[in-house]
């Protein structure tokens, strides 16, 4: 695969940004598929009783549903499944955030000109407050682009998605709810960026990030 120029800039900005929000940050570079799975399983097996939230960020090449390690690609779900409620009990009911800066295909977006808690009927008594939640609950996936599409990165400044995410988190990360934050990231990527290339096949292209949320509560950092 080609060298991902600008990704070091992304990693540095993200580390600084998430530390300022109160996260403990670990960075791992150039991992093979087995090591990626091992690292994520180790993270899921840790005791998260004192943690309020877990976040993982992938910066790599990708295809739809897949992310690349140094020796090939593996399914993103193979990495996130370790954090399901039935496998990572100390994160049950807590937000599990995955930010994925990677291509999801090779389609380009040409753009277009524009003018402008528990349900009431749930039986839970004070004597027995336990209730079940889905094992897939409380995940959020923030992708840099929509399914099937290319994800753009500036060799000097970093990827459009990560630049925008860090900018919004730095300005509003401690005031806005996560969906408000990511909606503003969508807007920034959609309006502030357009590719420029001497090759017309790669010039004047646009990008829109994509959020998939299974969160059951609002999230403020």
Legacy VTK file of the C-alpha trace (Angstrom):
# vtk DataFile Version 3.0
C-alpha trace
ASCII
DATASET POLYDATA
POINTS 221 float
0.000 0.000 0.000
1.071 3.596 -0.515
2.630 5.597 2.315
-0.066 7.459 4.256
1.641 10.861 4.303
0.044 13.139 6.881
-1.116 10.354 9.196
1.554 11.246 11.798
0.018 14.716 11.926
-3.399 13.109 12.505
-2.087 10.852 15.275
-0.349 13.726 17.066
-3.383 16.008 16.937
-5.715 13.235 18.099
-3.473 12.306 21.029
-3.325 15.911 22.216
-7.041 16.406 21.673
-8.248 13.301 23.536
-5.831 13.845 26.428
-7.319 17.309 26.885
-10.759 15.674 27.150
-9.538 13.452 29.983
-8.679 10.260 28.122
-5.603 8.152 28.786
-4.052 7.715 25.330
-1.930 4.885 23.928
-0.592 4.992 20.360
0.401 1.942 18.319
2.013 2.274 14.887
2.279 -0.141 11.950
0.588 -3.159 13.505
0.003 -6.450 11.690
-3.464 -8.026 11.762
-2.728 -10.425 14.627
-1.210 -7.648 16.741
-4.218 -5.398 16.096
-6.553 -8.131 17.345
-4.278 -8.841 20.317
-4.138 -5.162 21.334
-7.902 -4.716 21.110
-8.572 -7.909 23.052
-6.121 -6.785 25.765
-7.896 -3.423 25.943
-11.279 -5.118 26.249
-9.983 -7.468 28.960
-8.787 -4.572 31.144
-10.824 -3.477 34.152
-12.803 -0.401 33.058
-14.805 0.030 36.267
-13.232 3.452 36.867
-13.623 4.541 33.226
-16.599 6.460 31.862
-15.960 5.834 28.175
-13.729 3.929 25.742
-12.498 5.302 22.413
-10.444 3.681 19.657
-9.196 5.381 16.503
-7.994 3.592 13.374
-5.796 5.445 10.871
-5.129 3.177 7.916
-6.011 2.056 4.414
-9.367 0.347 4.133
-12.211 -1.112 2.121
-15.902 -1.280 3.019
-16.098 -3.152 6.326
-12.339 -3.766 6.411
-9.192 -2.067 7.716
-5.606 -2.833 6.759
-2.811 -4.014 9.017
0.744 -4.152 7.700
0.197 -7.682 6.363
-3.299 -7.415 4.893
-6.842 -6.505 5.832
-9.277 -7.751 8.447
-12.891 -7.050 9.261
-13.498 -4.040 11.496
-16.127 -6.118 13.297
-13.413 -8.628 14.261
-11.789 -5.797 16.256
-14.876 -4.178 17.768
-16.618 -7.402 18.806
-14.306 -7.748 21.836
-16.195 -4.817 23.412
-19.701 -6.258 23.172
-21.622 -6.329 26.433
-21.301 -10.098 26.781
-17.520 -9.964 26.326
-16.425 -6.746 28.056
-18.520 -6.518 31.170
-16.783 -3.513 32.761
-17.900 -1.348 29.800
-21.552 -2.444 29.904
-23.751 0.642 29.586
-20.736 2.851 28.785
-20.037 4.504 25.421
-17.645 2.623 23.139
-16.504 4.999 20.383
-14.691 3.955 17.216
-13.348 6.611 14.841
-12.236 5.176 11.503
-10.085 7.222 9.126
-9.831 4.927 6.111
-11.219 4.505 2.612
-14.418 2.481 2.290
-14.080 1.986 -1.461
-12.760 3.843 -4.502
-15.780 5.915 -5.572
-15.272 9.687 -5.737
-17.931 12.228 -4.745
-18.134 14.915 -7.447
-20.286 17.157 -5.285
-23.212 19.277 -6.441
-23.737 23.044 -6.550
-26.116 24.376 -3.908
-27.929 27.666 -3.164
-27.492 27.914 -0.043
-33.764 6.318 29.814
-36.005 3.257 30.179
-39.446 3.130 28.533
-42.438 3.919 30.739
-43.976 0.490 30.265
-40.833 -1.363 31.367
-41.466 -3.190 34.577
-38.573 -2.418 36.918
-39.192 -2.304 40.652
-37.004 -0.803 43.338
-36.570 -4.270 44.755
-35.329 -5.645 41.426
-33.779 -2.858 39.345
-31.973 -5.217 36.953
-32.816 -5.205 33.260
-31.183 -6.546 30.147
-29.586 -4.448 27.410
-28.536 -5.599 23.934
-24.920 -6.764 23.664
-24.483 -4.437 20.665
-25.737 -1.368 22.576
-23.674 1.737 23.369
-21.375 1.598 20.342
-20.731 4.556 18.071
-18.877 4.321 14.766
-17.669 7.585 13.199
-16.373 6.878 9.703
-14.402 9.425 7.690
-16.558 8.709 4.631
-19.731 6.916 3.534
-19.785 3.273 2.343
-18.071 2.696 -0.988
-16.224 6.010 -1.080
-12.631 7.246 -1.060
-11.355 9.133 1.998
-9.117 12.152 1.400
-5.920 13.078 3.203
-3.583 16.055 2.778
0.098 14.936 2.906
1.091 18.026 4.920
-1.925 18.765 7.100
-3.493 15.327 7.622
-6.858 13.862 6.690
-9.909 16.049 6.186
-11.938 14.076 8.729
-9.351 14.071 11.527
-8.471 17.748 10.990
-12.153 18.622 11.315
-12.764 16.303 14.276
-9.859 17.778 16.226
-10.884 21.328 15.360
-14.448 20.842 16.648
-13.310 18.888 19.734
-10.770 21.596 20.597
-13.386 24.342 20.270
-16.516 22.625 21.604
-15.490 19.212 22.984
-16.482 20.017 26.563
-19.747 21.800 25.763
-21.563 19.886 23.020
-23.091 16.400 22.955
-21.262 13.844 20.775
-23.867 13.859 17.967
-23.745 17.665 17.862
-19.959 17.454 17.637
-20.028 14.919 14.809
-22.737 16.832 12.930
-20.451 19.872 12.971
-17.586 17.662 11.779
-19.789 16.523 8.885
-20.500 20.140 8.002
-16.851 21.177 8.161
-15.663 18.308 5.943
-18.538 18.865 3.499
-18.042 22.614 3.108
-14.373 23.395 3.835
-12.632 20.809 1.685
-12.315 19.978 -2.008
-9.554 17.988 -3.686
-7.094 19.668 -6.018
-5.026 17.695 -8.515
-3.370 18.176 -11.903
-5.177 14.975 -12.887
-8.843 15.877 -13.527
-9.905 12.405 -12.360
-8.863 13.358 -8.814
-9.663 17.059 -8.797
-12.630 18.964 -7.325
-13.897 15.974 -5.314
-15.842 16.198 -2.062
-16.328 14.003 1.027
-18.924 13.471 3.740
-18.275 11.521 6.977
-20.772 8.981 8.301
-21.945 8.295 11.868
-23.555 5.039 12.993
-24.809 5.242 16.566
-26.104 2.591 18.921
-25.649 4.878 21.935
-28.446 4.706 24.507
-27.564 7.929 26.339
-26.371 11.393 25.437
-22.607 11.737 25.771
-20.780 14.819 27.004
-17.028 14.861 27.600
LINES 2 223
116 0 1 2 3 4 5 6 7 8 9 10 11 12 13 14 15 16 17 18 19 20 21 22 23 24 25 26 27 28 29 30 31 32 33 34 35 36 37 38 39 40 41 42 43 44 45 46 47 48 49 50 51 52 53 54 55 56 57 58 59 60 61 62 63 64 65 66 67 68 69 70 71 72 73 74 75 76 77 78 79 80 81 82 83 84 85 86 87 88 89 90 91 92 93 94 95 96 97 98 99 100 101 102 103 104 105 106 107 108 109 110 111 112 113 114 115
105 116 117 118 119 120 121 122 123 124 125 126 127 128 129 130 131 132 133 134 135 136 137 138 139 140 141 142 143 144 145 146 147 148 149 150 151 152 153 154 155 156 157 158 159 160 161 162 163 164 165 166 167 168 169 170 171 172 173 174 175 176 177 178 179 180 181 182 183 184 185 186 187 188 189 190 191 192 193 194 195 196 197 198 199 200 201 202 203 204 205 206 207 208 209 210 211 212 213 214 215 216 217 218 219 220
